[in-house]
Amino acid sequence: MTKPLEGIRIIDFTHVQAGPACTQLLAWFGADVIKVERPGSGDVTRNQLRDIPDADALYFTMLNSNKKSLTLDTKKPEGKEVLEKLIRESDVLVENFGPGALDRMGFSWERLNELNPKMIVASVKGFSDGHHYDDLKVYENVAQCAGGAASTTGFWDGPPTISAAALGDSNTGMHLAIGILTALLGRDKTGKGQKVAVSMQDSVLNLCRVKLRDQQRLERVGYLEEYPQYPHGEFSDVVPRGGNAGGGGQPGWVLKCKGWETDPNAYIYFTIQGHAWEPICKALGKPEWIDDPAYKTAEARQPHIFEIFKTIEGWLADKTKFEAVDILRKFDIPCAPVLTMKELANDPSLRASGTIVEVPHKKRGSYLTVGSPIKFSDLKPEVTASPLLGEHTEEVLASLGYSKQDIFNLREVKAV
Ligand code: CAO
């Protein structure tokens, strides 16, 4: 099967997580992704948090599948020359260096555009160009704080909290992938490349849009009725942390199931959808609540919503999280067990759909990684192992017209 991005060559000048997540996605869909890495060391994640001595760490292997690795010292004149050739023959360059690093290397947007006017140059930075913090280097948790996620995550009586989901890193990479694909479509029309820039702050904020909604509602009416602080607590002039409350119009909470005393994940998420009140009452064996004025409407329930959640926890006390969901699903109640990484890793449905895949690796043996979360009717992305450092150096240089002697010479000066 021809893959949709086959024939698109991408120079992957990325490291750590945000950039690699983007280029990995494009590689799954068929792009020829050449990861350019510093000779000798490569992407820092190759040896961060290693679980097997001398083998690439999972942090690297899980973000760099389906790619080639070319080692190149792009600060040396010989390395720069190779990079220039590669730029002339590529469609996209993706980078997520610290601010100004590419310019200092001699590859400003103007220079790249001069070398290949059709090339799309895609960058991740912590903050967008011109922002008063645009000189800052940024990692995941910094972005979560700068993008509004931390101040709105966690419990009201605790500190701002970081989410485990990579809202700053992988999420920004996904935004960048959308930008690159858009620019590629644009190039089909105009014949011209362009610069695509995504900041981690903007990408986090884009996912926190309902909190920006809430800020405006708060300023207008002084309270937020779906937050646990309503109606008994106080609101200040900023969106508070709402614990596990639902962010939409339906209240929900994480509720204890059988075994919670010893199992920290014996919980489900339970949602009280307004129009599902009758089935909820039936599922819980509380038919008397259906027409009781104290329970019948969402407005009537809100002042004592935690008492309702407590009653539901009583019903859950003799059911495991899986048993509970099996009952509630029959009543069309939006809910799910709180799943652990162990449960997800062994979930047969996720294996069958290719969302979690096992990949053989030359040095590690096989490892688990995520596959494409995007499913197509005509494409089943196949995940292949991440490359060893410099594994494809010769192959890529040969494709650029370098002879065996040229490659030997480049090795002599440690440019590759
Ligand atoms: N050959 C020679 N030099 C190379 C090279 C190569 N193949 N690849 C990279 N380099 C050099 C760069 O030119 C740069 O050198 P200078 O600083 O001297 O100009 C240096 O290596 C990389 O610098 P950096 O600032 O990117 O790296 P860092 O470890 O200090 O910072 C990070 C890492 C992630 C904080 C920073 O890159 C950053 O802020 N990136 C943008 C935001 C981002 O993507 N963050 C998410 C990371 S995922 O958690």
Residues whose N, C-alpha, C, O or C-beta is under 5 A from the ligand:
A	BS01	CAO	H15 V16 Q17 A18 V36 E37 R38 L72 D73 T74 K75 N96 F97 G98 A101 R104 M105 V124 K125 G126 L136 K137 V138 Y139 E140 D169
